[in-house]
Amino acid sequence: MFLQSVHPMLRPALIALAAASLLSGCAVRTMFANDTTKPEDMPSGLTQTVEPSKMFGILPIYRPDVQQGNFISREMIEQLKIGMTREQVRFLLGTPLVIDAFRDNRWDYPFRLKRGDGTVTSSHVAVIFDRDGRVARFEGGDLPEEKEYLQRLAAPKVN
């Protein structure tokens, strides 16, 4: 009844808008269905999330591995010292992914690895500088060793 009162040129657009709204509702449902786990053997600086691997519980979904951000290991953090210059930090940890435009004394190094099986592993390191451009403090929790990260990256996929 509603579509009969709408101009004929607008009907396809309204139908497409309604279909997009219905389909986006499914995506929101699966987005909140993620299971966040914190195994005992995982360092406290990491979080891990598992997403469903099958659509409607039946059809397998292909998802490539996606790695984003800066890979920072425990060995790298152990080399980071208070009083280091910005150039030394950049050499050690790489170019920061986020530099706050309003506070240029903070560099953020987020890392996120989303495996094809739905496992998401993420960590975050922040380096705060004083007015002279030297490291005042850094935050990031207990990060795994480089060997543990590489095992996580190269681990076989579970189907």
N, C-alpha and C positions, 0 to 999 in steps of 0.2 A: 504494500500500500504506500509506504513511504517513497519507494523508488518511482512510483507512478506520478507523484507530485513534483519530482525533481526534473530539471531540464534534461532532455535526452543526451546532450553532449557531456553532462556531468556524471551520468550513471556509471560508465566504466571506471572512472576515477574513484567513485565512492565504493564500488565493489572491490577494487584493488586495495583501497585503504582498509576496508573491513577485513579482507583476507590477511593483509600484513599485520593488523592488530591481533587477529586470532593466532597467527603463527608466532608472533613475538611473545605471546603468553606462554607458549611451550618452552621457549628459550629461558624465560625468567624462572620457570618451574625447575628446570634442570640446573640452573645456575645456583639456586639455593639448596639443591639436593646433594651438594658436595660433602664429602666426609673428611673432616680435618683430623689428622692423627698426630700424635706426638710419641713415637716409640721411645723406650727407655734408653736405647743405645744411640739415639740421635743427639748431636750437640745442641745446646740450648739456643744457639744463634740461628737455627734452621727451623722452618715450618714446612710441613708436607701435607698436601691435599690430594685426594683421590676422586676422580670424576667417573661417572658411569662409562663403560666402554662399548655398550650396545644400545642402539636406538630401539626404543619400545621393548627392551630386554631381549630382542631377537636378532636384529641386524647388526653385524659388526661395523664399526665406524673406523675409517682410516684417519689417523692423526699423525702428522710428522713430529719429530722432536724439535722443540723450539727453545733456544737458549738466548737469553737477553741479559744485558748488563755486564758488570765487571766480576770476573771470577777472582775471589779473594780467599786465600787459605790461611790457616793458623800460622804457617811459617812466614807469610807476608806480614801479618799483624805483629808477630814477634819482632820483626825488624823495624817496625814503625816506632819511633821514639818521640817523646815530648821535646820540643825545641827544633825539630826538623823544619826546613824551609818548604815552601810550596813546590819548588822544583824537585826537591828530594822526594816528596810525597808522590808527585806525578810520576817520577821515575820508578818508584817502588810499586805503587798501586795502579798506575795508568791514569788516563784522563777520566775525571769524575763524570758520571752520567748526569748528575743533577748539581747545578750550582744555583743557589737561591739568588734571585735578582735583587731581593730586598736585604738579604744578609750575605754578603760575599765572603764572610769568614767561615762558611760551612760548606763542605763538600760531601755529597752523598754517593755511595757506591752500592746500589741495589743489584741483586742477582736473582734471576728466575730461570729455572729449567723446567719446561713442561714436556714430559715424555709422551709418546704416542699412546701409551696405555692409560693416560689420564692422571698420572702421578705428577704433582707440581711440587718442586722443592725451591724454596726461596730463602735468601739471607739479605742482610742490610748492614752496611758499615758507614758510619758518619765520622768525618774528621773535622774538628773545630779549631780554627786558628785564632791567635791573639791579634792585637792591633799591628804588631810588627811583622805579621805574615808567617809566624812560626806556630807549630802545632801546640795547642794548649791542652787538648784532650781528644780522645777518640772513643767511639762507642761501637759495639757490634756484637757483643755476646761471645759465646764459645763457638768458634767456627771449626769445621773439621780440617784435618790435614789434607794436603794436596792429593795424597794417595787415595784417601776416602772419596774426595770429589771425583777423581778420575774413575774410580770403580762405579760411582753413581752414574757418571756420564756414559760409561761403556757397558753398563749392566744389560743383560739380555732382556728383551721385552717379554712381559707376562701376558698371555692372552687368555 
